[in-house]
């Protein structure tokens, strides 16, 4: 109803002129013949009201069609929608519509070129990320087979560089993955015990270098999830524990069950996060005010963790106090049916 009144508001001056003319005609009829006026007054009023409603109906229908044509043209600027809009518009409106159409066509062409360039750039970055896996594999093979022939310090540095490059490449690939319209998740049963042990083995040189004390408690169960994404989530959490560790670093990984869900709890005693930063740690690019180390970070790790966790229906909660450590809990669905970790 309100929208119909808005449509009529455009023609209100002309409708008022029409009513004024009817009133003037009625006055003339009354002055010329009072008796005839009394006989025709009812018919006159009915004719006036009927004419007013017919005109209102036609004007509202026209404006509705025009509004629909505007929306169709804005949503999909092309010749067909433009011609339909011009057909429903007045002569005074057509020039403005043609100018708007030309501007939209020009912007549309520019956007098309930018989208093409962006697609090419994304394709290049994704190919580069996959190509770099070959030298990384060769480096891993070298460290696995000939580490005893290299100085211990050199082996550690090469392993550190390898892990850093792998982490950065994984972030690039998973960033494109979470931004993609099509998710290529492969859900399958994942043994949490094996997953965590494999992950700790990958980080073992760095954990030993920083002399981490590691405690595993009640790690058991099978979760139905995408293995690559879940391992990436855990690797980012462990990488943060390493990056922001204390002088005597400790890492605790435990599990607890509550209300039909099971939580995987990862806790460290590192620098932690300030209370003012805690609500924002999952925001894209957020580094916070928690020391110089955090200021050097990209702010992408936990952002990707949250994006992937949401896609996998994993609930995340965090707890932290500045200089007192950091705790993150992943609430997942687990089937407790396998052996406990030793």
N, C-alpha and C positions, 0 to 999 in steps of 0.2 A: 504493500500500500504506500509506504513512504517513498519507494523508488518510483512508483507511478506519479506521485505528486511532484517529484523532482523533474520527471520528464515534462509534465504540464507547466512547470514553472518557466520553462524556456518560452512557451507560447502565451504566458499569462497576459502580457499587454494586449495581444490581439483578441484574446477571449474577453477581456474587459471591454474592448472597443465594440465587440459583437453584442455584449450585454447592454452597453450604453445605447447602441443603435436600436436594439429591441425596445428598450425603455422609451427612447425618443419616439419611435413609431407608435407605441402604446399611448403616449401623451397626445400625439396628433389625432389618433383615432378617438380618444376621449373628447378632445376639443371639437372635433367635427360632428360627432353624433354620440351623445351619452348613452342613449338607449341601445344603439348597436354595440357600443363598447361593452355594456353590461352583458349582452348576449354572447359576445365573442371572447370575453376575458378568459374564461376557463380553457377554451380551445387554444387561445393565444399562449397562455402559460404552458400548456402541455406541449405545444409545438416548440416553444423556446427551450424547455427542459430537454425534450427529445433531441433537438438539434445540438444542444450543448454536449450531451452525453455521446452522441454519434461522433462529433468532432473530437472529443476527448479520447474516445476509443481508437479512432484512426490515428491520432497523433501519438498516443502511447504505443500502439503497435509499430508505427514507423520508427520511433525512438528506440524501442526494444531491438528491432532488427538492426538499426544502426549501431547500437552498443555491442551487439553480438558480432557484427562485422568488424568493429574496431578491435575487439578482443582476438578474433581470428587472425586479423592482419598483424597485430602486435606479436602474437604467439608464433606466427609463421609468415613473415613478410615475403610475399611473392606476387606475381602478376595477377593470379586468379583472385586472391583475397583483396588485393588493391582495387581491382575493377568492381568487385561486389560492393566495397565500401564507397567508391565514387558514385556508383549507381544510386545509393541510398542517401547521398549527401547533396546539399544545396550547392548552387553555383559558387557562392561566396566561400564555401568550405573546401571545394575541390582543389584550389590552388595550394592551400596550406597542406592538404593531405598529400599532394604530389611532392611537395618539398620534404615532408616527413618521410615519405616512401623512399625518395632518393637518398636521404641521409641514412635510413635503415639499411638499404641495399649496400651502401658503401661500408658501413660498419660490419655488415654481415660478411662481406668479402674480406675485410681486414681480420675478423675473428677466424674465418676459415684458414687464412694464411698462418696466423699464429698457432691455431690448433695443429696444423700440419707440421710446423716447426717444432712444436712441443712434442708431438708424437715421434718425430724423428729423433729428438734429443733423448726422450725416454727409452726409445728402442736402442740407441747407442749406449746409454748408461747401463741398461740391462745386459746387453751383449758384453760390455766391458766387464761387468761384475761376474759374468759366467766365464769369460776368457781368463780372468786373473786367477781363477781356481786352479788352472793348470800349473803355473809356477808355485802356487801354494802347496799343491799336491807334491810337487818335486821337492820342495823344502821340507815337507813333512816326512817324505821318504828318506831324505838325507839325514834328518834328525833321528829317525827311527833306526836306521841301519848303520850309521857311521858316527853317532854321537860319542861313542867311546874313543874315537880317533881325534876328536876335537877337544880343545881346552874346555873345562867345565864352564868357565865364565862366558866363552863364546857360544857354547850350546844354549846356555840360559838366555842370552841376548837374542839369539836367532829364534828361539821358541817364543820369547816375549813378542818379538816383531811379528812372527807368524800369527799369534793369537790376536794381536791388535788389528792386523789386516783382515783376518777372518771375521772379527767382530764388526769392523766397519763395513765390509762387503755384505755381511748378513743384515745389517741395519738398512742398507740401500735396497736389498732385495725385498725385505719384509715391509719397508715403507711403500714400495710399489704394490706389494701384495695387499696391504690394508686399504690402499686408495683405489684398487681395481674394482670395477663394477661386478666382476665375476670372481668369486672366491673359489680357489682350487684346493680347498681343504680335503684331506683324506682321513676320515675318522676311522680309528681302529683301536683295539685294546692295547694299552701301553702299561708295561710293568714298571711301576714307580721305583721300585728298588733298583732295577737294572738301569733305568733312566738316570737316576741321581748318581749312582756309582760311576757310570760312563762319563757323566758331566764332571764329576770331581777328578776323574783321571785326566781329562783334557786340561783342567786347570791345575793339575798337581804340581808342575814346576813352579808356577807363580805362588801357589799356596805354601809350598815348602820354602821358597825364597823369603817370603814375608813371615815365615814361622807361625802359620795359622794353627790354632788348636781347634780341631773339628770334632763335633759331637753329633752323632746320628741317633735318633730315638724313635722306635716304633714305626719305621718306614715300611709300609706293606700295602698291598692292594693293586688292583687293576683299574685304570681309568680309561674311559672311552673318549678319545680326543684326537686331534691332529698332532702327530709326533713332532714334526719339524717345528711347528709353531710353539708347542709346549716346551720343547727343549730350548728354543730361542728365548722364551720368557724366563726360564730358569737361568740361562747363561747371562742375560742382562742383569739379573738380580745378583748373581755371584760376581760379575764384573764390577758392579757398584760396591759390593762388600770389599773387594780387593782395592779398588781405587780410593775408598774413603776409610781405610783401616786405621786402627790405633797402633801404638807402639807394641802392645802385646795382643795381637788380634785373635779373636775367637769367632767361630762360626758354628751355629747350632741349627740343625734341620730336624724337625719333629713333625708328628701328625697327631691330630685330635679329631674326634667325631662328635657332632652335635646336630640335632634336629634333621637327621637324614642326610646330612652333607658332611664331607670330610675336609678338613683344612690342612694344607701343607704350610707349615710355619718356618720361615727362614729368618734367623735373627743373628745380628752381628753386634760387636761392641765398638764400632767405629765412631766417626765424628757425629753421625746422626744428622738430623734436619731441624732447623729452627721452627718454632711453633707457627710463626707468621708465614713460613714457606710451605708447611705441610699440606694445606688444602690445594696447592698449585703444582705439586710435583709431577702430576700426570699431564700437565699442559704442554703443548708443542713448543719446544725451544726454551722452556723455563729452566733457568739455572739457579735462581735464588740468591740468597745473601749468606750462604753457609760456607764461607771461607774461600780462599783463592783457588783451591782445587776444583770446586764446583763451578767457579766462574769460567774455568777453562773448558768445561764440558760443553757438549752440543745441546743438551736438554732433549735429546731424541730417544734415548734408551727407555726410560719409564713411560714416555708417551706411546711408543710402539707396544710396550708391555700391556698398557691399558687397552689400546685398540684391539690387540689380538685376544686379550682376555675377554673382552666384551663379545667378540665374534665367536669365541669358544664357550660362551656362557659360564665363564669362571668369575666368581666374585672376589674382588680384591679389597683388603683392608690394610691400613698401615698404622704403625705406632712408632713414635720417635721422640726423644728428648735430646736437645743439643748437647753434644759431647758424651752422651750416654748410650749411643747405639741406635740401630734401626731395625724394625721388625716389619715384615710383610707376610700377609697370610693369603693363600690362594684356596678358595673354597671350591671343591670339585666333587663330582660324583664318583665314588670308588666302590668296587666290589671286593670286599675282604675275603679272599679265597686262596691266597698264596702264602708261602712261608715268610717268616719274619727275617729281617736283616740281622746278621750276626753282630 
